Amino acid sequence: MTRKEYTFDAGYQPQVRAKRGTSNIMLDVIIALIPAICVGVWQFGFKALIPVCTSVLSCVFFEWAYRKLLHKHATIGDLSAVVTGLLLAMTLPANAPFWLPIIGALFAIVFVKQLYGGIGTNFLNPALAGRAFLFASYAMLMTQWTTPNGLKGSVDAITMATPLSSMKAGVALPEYFTVADMFIGRMPGCFGEISAAALLLGGIYLICRKVITWHIPVAFIGTVAVLSLIFGGGSEYSHVDWMVYNLLSGGLMLGAIFMATDYSTSPTGFNARLIYGAGCGILTVVIRRFGGYPEGVSFAILIMNCCAWFLDQLTQRRQFGVSREDVKAKKAAAKAAKKEAKEAAAQ
Amino acid sequence: MPFKYHGGVHPNYMKAPDVPVISITPPPQVVVPMAQHIGAPCKPIVAVGDYVTMGQKIGDNPAPVSAPIHSPVSGKVIAIEPRPHPLGDNIPAVVIENDYQDTPCTDLAPLTEAELQDQEAILTRIREAGIVGMGGAMFPTAFKIRGGLGKVDTLIINGAECEPYLNGDHWTMRLHPEELLKGIQLARIASGLDKAYYGIEKNKQDAIDLLNSKNPAQYGVEIVPEEVKYPQGGEKLQIKAITNREVKPGGLPAGVGCNVISTQTAYAIYRACYEGVPCYQRTLTMGGSALGKSVNATVRVGTPIRYMVEQVGGFVKEPRKIVLGGPMMGLICSNIDAVNIKGTAGLLFFTEEEDRNVENPTCIHCGQCLQVCPMKLEPVYMYKYFQKRDFEKMQKYHILDCIECGCCSYNCPGRLPLTHTFKTAKLLFAARAAEEKARAEAAAKEAEAKKEAEAK
């Protein structure tokens, strides 16, 4: 009887792995964006899908082409380029020309993401950086807001001002804006940002699926709520109105739920995430209330992106088995040692 | 009510708790490796040609951290030579030709009523019966209990069996509830304590009910049903769940007054004391896609893996990996001719089906590893600093306090080899420490030589 010989692979511990990979997570994000996209189509018509399609296609193309040209392994299968494309399109006005997102995608994918090593290593949110690039280059195109279908009956204009720009200008909101309208998305704005309801739905889905944690969105939105209540108001608005309009209009929900929670550009620790979210909130209110632009979410997030690594380093958590007292004792001991060394040096 | 701790994962359990336990007939030749525990390996005390009985001591070492080894069958010793050990390398082993008589050895008599209450008698018996931690660590149990005397105020029996696939402990609880409780009582008496806690995951509700129906209080045992979560059976987490005490980084369970022993160890203690049977048999689970089914089996120590597979029907697919123990913490065995030992809780035969590793693992910085790490470490940064070989920063992120449970790797969507990396890092740290020590010694020697030269 011959003994069958077997050859075995080297194995990494653990020998089993969870089903969920990067592409599954990205797919979850895409699913979470669907309600907001639907509201966008409902309000701006199917025409608004054109920039969405060009944005996604060009992001995927640039990612594929860059990796191909530099002989790196292909990464379009992880779907992160699709997410970037969708998010970029969400931040553009609905009537953006089809070529606009292509330029944004080029900047986002090649300059912001791939030149820094691709997924996981970029330090700025690619979609937001792409938007900021377009905002700086095509300011006119980026600030023309189509009148949504839901408001067509009440106004004649094809384009109109967003609630935030009205607030910035210090003029009262037109009376046809109700809070309920703003909540479901009947107002002018970027394609994907108008409906707080749809975005919150997506956010709840992401939290339930454990794709994101609650820390960043809650800290972000909470800080904006508190600060705009304190610093808001004016001749035309009460403090509470100012806070509600601030929460529901502009890119806050999109930014807090989908942009600020971007993995590579946000901290990993819970405490760091809370600080990061609060920082985004503070900067948003500062820009909106005291800065030169009516909207500040994207710049707030981009600024905080730069602090993410630092925040993580700053807030290393207590490991298992170390109590608060242990940390205090250690700090005190270090302090005493320092003092002693100083005294020794003085002598 | 058990206490909660951070992290943990819920792997696909793949358990087949209702597959009845079969007893695998001992092979024609058993190969008993002389290292089946942590500590000093045993030296054979029999010679080629000797006739040994079942349960006769065939290897021993007087060192304190050691456990004797007994023959699992009766028969003739035909060789004493290096044979493949499941954990790698060839290690001296006693090869015994089975005469299928199973003539029992009478060296160890059952303890008398008085001895069953005597701490010293029980401890001596635990040592003589060669009992080691049968959850997989294989730490000599007698040394563990002795080391904790005076320090330990809580004895914990680990019945979590949180690893996927494994059912050996579950079946031990079902088949021998009273014996198990008596074994725990003995371990408790040996530790000089009035009470022991038996932590069992709630997915073994039938076993919990059965044990509770045997009035565990009369044995001084309290059953604690625990949340189903991996790594509930990790020593530090078992202690946390039951006592709310946290073992300090780098510390031992005895440092917080706890000792943890596993279910099958307690059962082995019962067998050794009440029946005079040493530790040469255990219940384990065989499974994995290469086997195509799950088998719960009682197997003698020293049975070749190849023989066991043949006994349960052979492979349905070509195996790519043999895993000793559970899939989360289990080690790889690269030789199918190796044998099972006292600490083998499972034998899993995996194909590509279980393998989800990818060619280009990529960190997406999602922070999932932080959310599942029960030690509250930050694996993502430990990994990043390991890649830069930044030892100072690795230490800052407590890479040495990783318990290697595998949660971070399990959950990593980018499929990074996190746990594997940390194990490698620990080896590097050990090598560096040894190097530094050698350097310091050399420097000390040089200084001494200089001094001497000056003195002359």
Contacts between the chains, C-beta under 8 A, distances in Angstrom:
chain1	res1	chain2	res2	distance
A	3	B	306	7.6
A	6	B	318	7.5
A	6	B	319	6.5
A	6	B	336	5.3
A	8	B	319	7.2
A	8	B	320	6.4
A	8	B	321	5.7
A	8	B	322	6.3
A	8	B	332	7.4
A	8	B	333	7.9
A	8	B	334	5.0
A	8	B	336	8.0
A	9	B	320	4.8
A	9	B	321	5.6
A	9	B	355	7.9
A	10	B	332	6.9
A	10	B	334	7.9
A	11	B	321	4.9
A	11	B	323	7.2
A	11	B	332	4.3
A	11	B	350	7.9
A	12	B	357	6.7
A	12	B	409	7.1
A	12	B	417	4.6
A	12	B	419	7.3
A	12	B	420	4.2
A	13	B	328	7.7
A	13	B	329	6.7
A	13	B	330	7.3
A	13	B	331	7.3
A	13	B	332	7.9
A	13	B	404	7.0
A	13	B	406	5.6
A	13	B	409	7.3
A	13	B	419	5.2
A	13	B	420	5.8
A	13	B	423	7.1
A	14	B	327	6.0
A	14	B	328	4.4
A	14	B	329	7.0
A	14	B	330	8.0
A	14	B	406	3.4
A	14	B	409	5.5
A	14	B	410	5.2
A	14	B	419	6.4
A	15	B	321	6.4
A	15	B	323	5.1
A	15	B	327	4.4
A	15	B	328	7.7
A	15	B	330	6.3
A	15	B	332	7.7
A	15	B	348	7.2
A	15	B	350	6.1
A	15	B	354	6.5
A	16	B	11	6.5
A	16	B	12	7.3
A	16	B	164	6.7
A	16	B	327	4.3
A	16	B	328	7.0
A	16	B	354	5.5
A	16	B	356	7.6
A	16	B	410	6.8
A	17	B	356	3.9
A	17	B	357	7.3
A	17	B	409	7.0
A	17	B	410	5.7
A	17	B	412	7.5
A	17	B	415	6.6
A	18	B	9	7.2
A	18	B	11	7.3
A	18	B	356	7.9
A	18	B	410	5.6
A	18	B	411	5.3
A	18	B	413	7.9
A	19	B	12	8.0
A	19	B	356	7.6
A	20	B	411	8.0
A	20	B	413	5.7
A	21	B	356	7.5
A	21	B	358	7.6
A	21	B	413	5.0
A	21	B	414	7.7
A	21	B	415	6.6
A	22	B	362	7.1
A	22	B	364	5.5
A	22	B	413	4.7
A	22	B	414	5.7
A	24	B	413	7.1
A	25	B	364	7.7
A	25	B	366	7.0
A	25	B	413	5.4
A	73	B	359	7.0
A	73	B	360	4.8
A	75	B	362	7.6
A	78	B	362	7.7
A	80	B	364	7.6
A	118	B	362	7.5
A	119	B	362	6.0
A	119	B	364	5.5
A	120	B	362	5.8
A	120	B	363	4.8
A	120	B	364	4.3
A	120	B	365	4.9
A	120	B	414	7.0
A	121	B	365	8.0
A	210	B	368	8.0
A	210	B	371	7.9
A	213	B	367	7.8
A	213	B	371	7.4
A	263	B	364	5.0
A	263	B	365	4.8
A	263	B	366	4.5
A	263	B	367	7.2
A	264	B	364	6.6
A	264	B	365	4.6
A	267	B	367	7.8
A	268	B	365	6.6
A	268	B	366	7.7
A	268	B	367	3.3
A	268	B	370	5.3
A	268	B	378	6.9
A	268	B	380	5.7
A	269	B	367	7.4
A	269	B	370	6.3
A	269	B	378	6.9
A	270	B	370	7.9
A	312	B	378	7.9
A	312	B	381	7.3
A	316	B	378	6.7
A	316	B	396	7.6
A	316	B	397	7.3
A	317	B	370	7.9
A	317	B	376	5.6
A	317	B	378	7.2
A	318	B	376	6.6
A	319	B	249	6.1
A	319	B	375	5.9
A	319	B	376	4.9
A	319	B	377	5.9
A	319	B	398	5.4
A	319	B	401	6.2
A	320	B	5	7.4
A	320	B	6	7.3
A	320	B	236	6.9
A	320	B	240	7.8
A	320	B	246	5.8
A	320	B	247	7.9
A	320	B	249	7.6
A	320	B	374	6.6
A	320	B	375	4.4
A	320	B	376	5.0
A	320	B	401	7.8
A	321	B	236	7.4
A	321	B	246	4.2
A	321	B	247	5.4
A	321	B	248	4.7
A	321	B	249	5.1
A	321	B	251	7.0
A	321	B	375	7.9
A	321	B	401	7.9
A	322	B	246	7.9
A	322	B	248	7.4
A	322	B	249	6.5
A	323	B	246	7.5
A	326	B	248	8.0
